């Protein structure tokens, strides 16, 4: 009899991890930060998840998601600041003689 190999937990379980994570972020946006240990405690406190592996995966997903969002916001803020600082054209010195 041939044994059927199912996809790993990561391939199948990531949909569940994303769904739970987005629901937690939408319900409690101010409770999560970029620290894994803090997020792990908050997931344990706010959701009833019996599996330690699933809890840690959700906390890790939340942490990486928040870090990506903050770095993208920093890049957008720095690009908008640099656009505002740069002059629109070449700088002409009026006192210079040619």
Secondary structure by P-SEA (a helix, b strand, c coil): cbbbbcccccccaaaaaaaaaaaaaaaccccccccaaaaaaaaaaccccccaaaaaaaaaaaaaaaaaaaaaaaaaaaaaaaaaaccccccccccccc
